[in-house]
């Protein structure tokens, strides 16, 4: 399976692994996500709570994401060191020594209008600045995204532009804007996931997602790992990152 993941990433920029998280764990995960929404509804806007950053629009209410969500929900924190995730990240990055930079809960509740424009995650890592060094020449970062709910086109599922990872970093280093004409939506692929499936992708593949126009939530649980020596940016909740060691 691991070699298939690496091959898919090399060929199209993303990969899907089915059934990583079983139903019994998903129940606890969903309960934690529900509690995060409950906390967010008590806030007047974006705020730091218990080591997590809640990115919130107060009115009309929308919870965009919770950065380092394990701070507020310890049941989620333990997944950062989960051997299933670490093994996948190690295979992709070619190193058992890892640094976790991201642990986020992403929310799209029906009708909340939350979307993510086309972008490269390399912009979020501050690629192209003094805060990031691409130590392996491949981006030095991988994102693992767990579907907490079914992810479909109508509820704001991820959309990928296969092959764009081969372009390297093409976004504006200051604004994250992509070059005009780069995005051809006719070539976009909808990533369809069942609960417990994991989508993996590197920092260069262009992706985005529209708003949730369906009837069920689209919630994602993200873990992001870098190679040691790549990052010099301080992140909410974890500073320069948490060292991890894959089995």
N, C-alpha and C positions, 0 to 999 in steps of 0.2 A: 504493500500500500504506500509506504513512504516514497519509494522510487517513482510510483505513479503520480504522487503529489508533486514531486520535484519536476517531473516531465511536463505535467500540465502547466505548472508555473512558468517553465521555460518557454513553452509553446504559445500559451495564450495569456499569461499574466495572472491567472487565478486558478484555484482548484477547489473542489468540493469533496469533503469526506462525510459519508453518511453515518448517522447513528452513533456519534461519539458520546453524547450524554444520554443516559437511559431515562425512562419516564419517571422513576422515583426521585431522581435528582432534579429533574425539570420542575417537579411540583414545589420543591423547596426554593428553587431559583425564582419561580413565578411569584411565590409569596414574598420573597425579598424585593422583587421589582414592585409589587403592590405597595409595600411599605415605603419604598423610595418615593412613589407618587404621593402617598399620604403626607410625607415630610415636605415635599415640594409645594403642596397646596397651602402649607402654613407660612410660606416665605413670601416676601414682598417683591422678589426678583432674584436674580443670580446671587448666590450666597455660598459661603463655605460653612459646612456643618460636619463636625466629627471627622475631620480629615478628608472629606469629599467636597467637591465643588458642584453645586446644583446650578445648571444653566437653565433659567426659568424665565418665561414671559408671564407676567402676572395676569394681565387682562387683554384679550381672552386668554385663559390659562393654557400654557403649553410647556411641557417639560421636554427640553431638547435632548439633554444628556446629563448624566452624573459622572463627573470625572473622578477617577480613583474611588469607585463606588464601594469597594470593600472597606473603606474607612467607616462609612455609615452602616454597612451591612456585612458583618464578619462572615456570614455564611457564604458571601461571594468572594471575600478576600482569599480564602484558601485555594481558589482555583488558579491564582497566579503561579502557584508552585505545583500544580497538578501535573503528574508525569505524562498524561495523555497530551496535554498542550505542549509541554516542554519537549517531548520527543518529536512532535511535528515541527516545532520551531527549530530544533537542532538539525533536523534533516534538511530543512529549507536553507538554513544559514550555514550549514557545514561546521557547526561548533557546538559542543556541549555547554560551554560557558556562555551565558546569556545575561542580558540586562533588561528587566521588565520596565517599560516606560508608560504603558497604557493599560488601564483596567477601567473600562467605561460601560455604563448601561445607557443604551440609546432607546428612545421612546418615539413612537409615532402612534398616537391614539386616533381613532376614527374622527376625521374632521378637524384635527388640530392645526393643519396647514404646515406642519414641519416638513422641510425638504432639505436636500443637500445638492447644491449645484455641481456640475462636472468639475472634477479636481484631481490632483495627484496628492497622495498622502505625504509625499516627500516635502511638500510645502509646510505641512503641519509639523514635520520633524525639523524644520528650518534648514533643509538642504539648500546649498548655495550660499550659506552664511558661515561665520566663524563658529557657530554653535553645532555644526555637524560635519563629520568626516566620513566619507564613504570608504571604509577600510577594506572592503572586499571587491569594490568596483561593480557591485550588483545592487546597491542600495542599502545593504547592511541592516535591513529591517524587514519584519514580517508581521502582518496583522492576522489574528485568528478571530473569526466572528461566529458566535454561536446563535442559532435561531431559537429564541425562547417561545415564539409562536410560529405558525406557518407563515412563510414569507412568499408573497405573490406580487405580481405587477400592480394589482388594484389596491393593495394596502401599503404601498410605498417601498417595495422591495428594491434591493440593490440592482443596478444596471452597470455592466462592464463594457468597455471597448476593447475587445481582444486584440492583442498584438501591440497595443500602444506602449507597453512596458519596454519594448525594444528601442523606443525613441530616447530613453533616458529621461533626465529631468528637463522638461521644456517649459514649465510654468515660470512666470515672473517671480524672481526670488523675494521680492518685497510684497507683492500683492496676491500671489497665488494664481493670477489670471492666466488662462491658457491661450496659446496663440490663436488668432482669428482663423476660422476655417478648419481647425483641428478636429472638432467634434462632428462626426457624421452619425446622427442618431439612427439612421437606417441600418448601421452596422452594430448597434448596441445589442447586447445579450442580457436578457433577464435572468438573474440568479434565483432559482426557485428552491426553497429549502423547507424541509419538514422540521418540526421541533427536535432539537438535539443534533441536527446536522451542523457542520462547520464549513464555512468558506474561508479560504486562505488567500492572501494576495500581498504582493510586495508594494513598495512605495511609489513605483512609477506608473503602474497601470491606471488609466483614466477611468473614473467611475463616478457615479452619483445616484440619486434616488429622488423620486417625486413624492408628493404628499399622499397621505393615507385617505383614499376616497372609498375604502371598503367599509366593512362592518366589524372587523376584528382588529385588535392591536397588532402592530409590528414592532416587537421589542427584540433588541440584539444585545448580546453580552460580548464585549470585545476584550481581547488580551493582545498586547503589542510588545514584541521583543526585538532588541537590537543587539548587534555585536559589541563586545567590550571595546571601548575607545572611540565609538562613533559619536556619542551624544555629550554635549556640554550645556544643554538647556535644562533649567529647573522646572519640573512639572508639579502641578498641584498634587499634594498627597504623598509623592514619592521622591521629590527632589530630583537628583540626577539619575534616579532609577534604582531598582532593587536587584542585586545580583542573584541569578538563578543558575542552577546546575542541572542539566538534563540527565536522566538515568543512563 
